Amino acid sequence: MEYLKSVIPVIESNYDNFTTVERSIADFFIYNREEMDFSAKAVAGKLFVSEASLSRFAKKCGFTVSSFTSTGKTSWSSRSP
């Protein structure tokens, strides 16, 4: 649950400054509850964005793309609605 405590509030606090593509990425990380492969390639493919866009989004939030993707595998399945 550390992931949800650290990443989601950062995404939400920056939401108004995001581009359209970044907002679609943000919405995915905020609202997704589906168990899936959270590799950068899988997430980028699901959202129809490039891995570079995903990386830039993570960097804009102050994280690396692996901060979003590797931790997501365990956190999303335990996230309550």
KOLLUM-32178 format. One record per residue (C-alpha): residue in one letter; x, y, z. Coordinates in Angstrom, 3 decimals. Example, Ala and Ser with C-alpha at 12.3 -4.5 7.8 and 13.67 -1.06 7.14 Angstrom:
<minus>
 rest       xx       yy       zz
    A   12.300   -4.500    7.800
    S   13.670   -1.060    7.140
</minus>
This chain:
<minus>
 rest       xx       yy       zz
    M    0.000    0.000    0.000
    E    3.040    2.292    0.169
    Y    2.599    2.792   -3.559
    L   -0.873    4.224   -3.160
    K    0.254    6.516   -0.355
    S    3.121    8.000   -2.325
    V    2.291    7.931   -6.051
    I   -1.454    8.583   -6.298
    P   -1.438   11.860   -4.312
    V    1.456   13.126   -6.445
    I   -0.445   12.283   -9.622
    E   -3.597   13.958   -8.325
    S   -1.758   17.098   -7.218
    N   -0.196   17.518  -10.676
    Y   -3.302   16.549  -12.672
    D   -4.230   20.075  -13.796
    N   -0.747   20.563  -15.273
    F   -0.826   17.392  -17.396
    T   -1.252   17.219  -21.155
    T   -4.091   15.175  -22.639
    V   -1.847   12.113  -22.999
    E   -0.532   12.518  -19.456
    R   -4.086   12.760  -18.138
    S   -4.989    9.461  -19.784
    I   -1.953    7.875  -18.099
    A   -2.881    9.506  -14.784
    D   -6.463    8.257  -15.028
    F   -5.192    4.741  -15.607
    F   -3.025    4.773  -12.477
    I   -5.708    6.432  -10.363
    Y   -8.719    4.346  -11.430
    N   -7.436    1.004  -12.737
    R   -8.297   -1.983  -10.552
    E   -7.577   -4.662  -13.137
    E   -4.877   -7.207  -12.403
    M   -2.485   -7.148  -15.337
    D    1.110   -7.067  -16.445
    F    2.411   -3.723  -15.210
    S    5.548   -3.623  -17.332
    A    6.103   -0.328  -19.103
    K    5.524   -2.027  -22.436
    A    2.201   -3.558  -21.328
    V    0.893   -0.353  -19.769
    A    1.944    1.726  -22.791
    G    0.247   -0.770  -25.114
    K   -2.967   -0.797  -23.091
    L   -3.131    3.005  -23.132
    F   -1.997    3.359  -26.753
    V    0.861    5.646  -25.744
    S    4.581    5.255  -26.266
    E    6.881    3.958  -23.559
    A    8.649    7.325  -23.850
    S    5.387    9.112  -22.950
    L    5.006    6.838  -19.937
    S    8.593    7.559  -18.920
    R    8.137   11.328  -19.298
    F    4.937   11.151  -17.239
    A    6.733    9.311  -14.436
    K    9.616   11.785  -14.538
    K    7.202   14.739  -14.424
    C    5.763   13.244  -11.227
    G    9.241   12.839   -9.749
    F    9.496    9.077  -10.181
    T   11.047    6.596  -12.567
    V    8.785    4.487  -14.762
    S    9.773    1.433  -12.706
    S    8.340    3.152   -9.602
    F    4.934    3.030  -11.255
    T    5.143   -0.330  -12.955
    S    7.019   -2.690  -10.648
    T    5.120   -1.716   -7.502
    G    1.778   -1.719   -9.281
    K    1.727   -5.494   -9.603
    T    1.225   -5.960   -5.884
    S   -0.622   -2.765   -4.999
    W   -3.438   -2.727   -7.510
    S   -4.817   -6.123   -6.545
    S   -5.107   -5.058   -2.904
    R   -6.602   -1.644   -3.606
    S  -10.152   -1.309   -2.383
    P  -12.765    0.588   -4.447
</minus>
